[in-house]
Amino acid sequence: VTLVVIVPWTQFFRKRRIVNTNAVCGLVCLAGIISPVVLLATRAFLPSPAGLFAYVAVQQATWTGQTYWRLVALGWLIDEDILAVAKRRREAVFAAGANLVQGIGGAISMACMVNGLALAGLDMENCEQLCNGRPAEEEAACMAECQVSTIERQPAAVRTYMEVLFCIVVPFFQLLAAALTYTFPVKGERLEAIYRGQADHFQVTAAVVGLTAAPEGRDDVVVLASASG
């Protein structure tokens, strides 16, 4: 799914657009909240794990644009900061801050998920250790039997926990991400001011290195210059 949707997203972001990029990405991300409906509907008519595959497909299709958007938004903020004060370059500060927040968020969410599974009564067994040392013809059967047994002996609370996670927690945070993307303040005249400042900077740089103007028809050069500072 990602390989399919990454093509139109690449085309969308490679040039400046007159549409509000934040609104487009926010609305596409918002569409992902239908994934629980897809999961439940598909599970009702198709055998397992078709419902889970459909759920993940919807999630990937609606989240892929965020991969581009957050980098572009970070570039806007960096460029705006550079244009505000001459010769000030704080790209590393912005990039490090974004990675710090992302890392902390990932660690907290992973800790909550794992501890939630433990509290729900998840009971796992190391099938590889159990079946290790058996004859080759028996090891595969042992692994399959162990894995099926591990799944079947999980308490009902584990299934309920995963359903709450997929149908409530994930859509909630996707809704939050969509709202923050849609309302991102760098847009309109504020964004145009950044582009104008970067265009002026590019023209000065081009003059220094002996170019008279950007290549004809290559608006994406200005966009790339803006993203890189």
C-alpha positions as MATLAB code, in Angstrom:
seq = 'VTLVVIVPWTQFFRKRRIVNTNAVCGLVCLAGIISPVVLLATRAFLPSPAGLFAYVAVQQATWTGQTYWRLVALGWLIDEDILAVAKRRREAVFAAGANLVQGIGGAISMACMVNGLALAGLDMENCEQLCNGRPAEEEAACMAECQVSTIERQPAAVRTYMEVLFCIVVPFFQLLAAALTYTFPVKGERLEAIYRGQADHFQVTAAVVGLTAAPEGRDDVVVLASASG';
ca = [
       0.000    0.000    0.000;
       2.790    2.402    0.907;
       4.560    1.797   -2.413;
       1.341    2.637   -4.258;
       0.362    5.826   -2.422;
       3.907    7.164   -2.164;
       3.849    7.953   -5.906;
       1.022   10.542   -5.832;
       2.350   11.995   -2.578;
       5.768   12.448   -4.182;
       4.193   14.260   -7.107;
       2.131   16.399   -4.754;
       5.083   17.566   -2.670;
       7.689   18.007   -5.389;
       6.316   21.438   -6.383;
       4.612   24.380   -4.772;
       0.841   24.098   -4.686;
      -1.761   26.852   -4.517;
      -3.893   24.658   -2.280;
      -3.427   24.561    1.475;
      -1.010   21.657    1.939;
      -1.827   21.431    5.632;
      -5.534   21.026    4.906;
      -4.959   18.341    2.268;
      -2.691   16.269    4.520;
      -4.942   16.787    7.519;
      -8.059   15.612    5.698;
      -6.325   12.539    4.272;
      -5.044   11.682    7.741;
      -8.554   12.179    9.114;
      -9.875    9.576    6.684;
      -7.879    6.977    8.611;
     -10.343    7.015   11.495;
     -12.603    4.756    9.422;
     -10.073    1.927    9.860;
     -11.969    0.379   12.838;
     -15.104    0.175   10.694;
     -13.085   -1.522    7.959;
     -11.629   -3.936   10.511;
     -14.984   -4.932   11.986;
     -16.802   -5.119    8.643;
     -14.087   -7.161    6.951;
     -13.772   -9.495    9.916;
     -17.504  -10.184    9.763;
     -17.399  -11.394    6.153;
     -13.880  -12.641    5.498;
     -11.705  -15.161    7.315;
      -8.918  -14.095    9.648;
      -6.553  -12.272    9.240;
      -8.169  -10.428    6.307;
      -9.679   -7.846    8.664;
      -6.297   -6.985   10.139;
      -4.730   -6.681    6.686;
      -7.515   -4.302    5.594;
      -7.070   -2.254    8.769;
      -3.328   -1.895    8.219;
      -3.885   -1.010    4.541;
      -6.192    1.884    5.455;
      -3.757    3.065    8.118;
      -0.799    3.029    5.739;
      -2.746    4.752    2.973;
      -3.754    7.631    5.249;
      -0.488    7.979    7.209;
       1.988    7.980    4.307;
       1.437   11.664    3.516;
       2.495   12.564    7.045;
       5.984   11.242    6.298;
       6.430   14.024    3.746;
       4.405   16.689    5.496;
       6.281   16.655    8.789;
       9.616   17.070    6.970;
       8.242   19.892    4.838;
       6.726   21.594    7.903;
      10.041   21.297    9.716;
      11.746   22.888    6.706;
       9.274   25.789    6.792;
       9.984   26.442   10.463;
      13.742   26.303    9.927;
      13.579   28.657    6.941;
      11.368   31.089    8.834;
      13.823   31.111   11.721;
      16.753   31.733    9.371;
      14.978   34.581    7.587;
      13.993   36.219   10.883;
      17.607   36.858   11.940;
      20.395   37.163    9.387;
      23.168   34.562    9.624;
      21.338   32.584   12.315;
      21.442   28.857   11.551;
      19.679   26.575   14.013;
      18.755   23.636   11.805;
      20.357   21.160   14.201;
      18.353   22.523   17.132;
      15.053   22.120   15.290;
      15.909   18.662   13.931;
      17.174   17.444   17.305;
      14.086   18.785   19.067;
      11.748   17.050   16.616;
      13.646   13.750   16.935;
      13.647   14.061   20.722;
       9.888   14.490   20.890;
       9.375   11.642   18.413;
      11.682    9.342   20.386;
      10.052   10.132   23.721;
       6.586    9.632   22.243;
       7.577    6.290   20.723;
       9.133    5.067   23.969;
       6.108    6.072   26.059;
       3.617    4.507   23.646;
       5.606    1.268   23.455;
       5.887    1.078   27.234;
       2.144    1.659   27.637;
       1.288   -0.966   25.030;
       3.576   -3.664   26.454;
       2.515   -3.026   30.039;
      -1.109   -3.043   28.933;
      -0.649   -6.490   27.413;
       0.973   -7.684   30.620;
      -1.899   -6.358   32.728;
      -4.386   -8.012   30.370;
      -2.714  -11.359   31.126;
      -0.653  -12.044   28.002;
       0.940  -15.485   28.389;
       3.820  -16.132   25.991;
       6.087  -19.138   25.563;
       9.454  -19.321   23.849;
       8.590  -21.852   21.154;
      12.089  -21.796   19.686;
      13.602  -22.776   23.020;
      10.923  -25.421   23.596;
      11.469  -27.080   20.221;
      15.230  -26.613   19.994;
      17.216  -29.857   19.822;
      14.445  -31.961   18.297;
      14.938  -33.805   15.010;
      14.472  -31.613   11.952;
      11.315  -33.411   10.890;
       9.730  -32.783   14.301;
      10.926  -29.236   14.909;
       8.620  -27.588   12.336;
       5.573  -29.421   13.668;
       6.570  -28.552   17.230;
       6.910  -24.855   16.373;
       3.518  -24.760   14.644;
       1.810  -26.569   17.534;
       3.451  -24.296   20.105;
       2.441  -21.118   18.281;
      -1.168  -22.237   17.894;
      -1.280  -23.251   21.550;
       0.106  -19.858   22.599;
      -2.611  -18.058   20.681;
      -5.444  -20.254   21.953;
      -4.564  -19.986   25.622;
      -4.606  -16.182   25.747;
      -7.326  -14.825   28.055;
     -10.275  -12.915   26.620;
      -8.895   -9.725   28.199;
      -5.983   -9.737   25.737;
      -8.339   -9.785   22.752;
     -10.433   -7.007   24.298;
      -7.314   -4.953   24.950;
      -6.168   -5.255   21.327;
      -9.630   -4.317   20.046;
      -9.654   -1.213   22.244;
      -6.164   -0.361   21.013;
      -7.060   -0.729   17.333;
     -10.581    0.708   17.446;
     -10.278    3.533   19.994;
      -6.697    4.461   20.923;
      -5.154    4.508   17.427;
      -8.067    6.426   15.811;
      -8.004    8.953   18.659;
      -4.352    9.801   18.096;
      -4.893    9.831   14.339;
      -7.731   12.315   14.841;
      -5.422   14.434   17.008;
      -2.662   14.328   14.370;
      -5.157   15.286   11.651;
      -6.406   18.260   13.688;
      -2.881   19.506   14.406;
      -1.892   19.135   10.746;
      -5.003   20.895    9.468;
      -4.557   23.829   11.861;
      -0.766   24.168   11.436;
      -0.210   27.945   11.436;
       2.392   28.144    8.647;
       0.139   28.762    5.640;
      -1.208   31.509    3.433;
       0.684   34.802    3.578;
       3.028   33.522    6.277;
       4.137   30.681    4.008;
       4.362   32.963    0.982;
       6.698   35.228    2.937;
       8.989   32.255    3.550;
       8.995   31.359   -0.138;
       9.719   34.944   -1.147;
      12.580   35.146    1.317;
      14.073   31.891    0.091;
      13.621   32.941   -3.539;
      15.537   36.145   -2.849;
      18.223   34.126   -1.089;
      18.469   31.775   -4.073;
      18.828   34.676   -6.495;
      21.651   36.162   -4.428;
      23.381   32.792   -4.243;
      22.927   32.266   -7.993;
      24.505   35.647   -8.686;
      27.490   34.793   -6.494;
      28.181   31.544   -8.341;
      27.594   33.096  -11.767;
      23.966   32.118  -12.500;
      21.485   34.767  -13.576;
      18.264   32.992  -12.589;
      16.764   29.676  -11.654;
      16.281   27.253  -14.579;
      13.118   28.029  -16.515;
      10.082   26.050  -15.444;
      11.820   24.672  -12.366;
       9.713   25.982   -9.484;
      10.700   22.861   -7.559;
      14.249   24.276   -7.300;
      12.896   27.031   -5.078;
      10.905   24.494   -3.039;
      13.962   22.302   -2.564;
      16.019   25.323   -1.574;
      13.347   26.209    0.978;
      13.326   22.722    2.432;
      17.092   22.660    2.782;
      17.567   26.226    3.921;
];
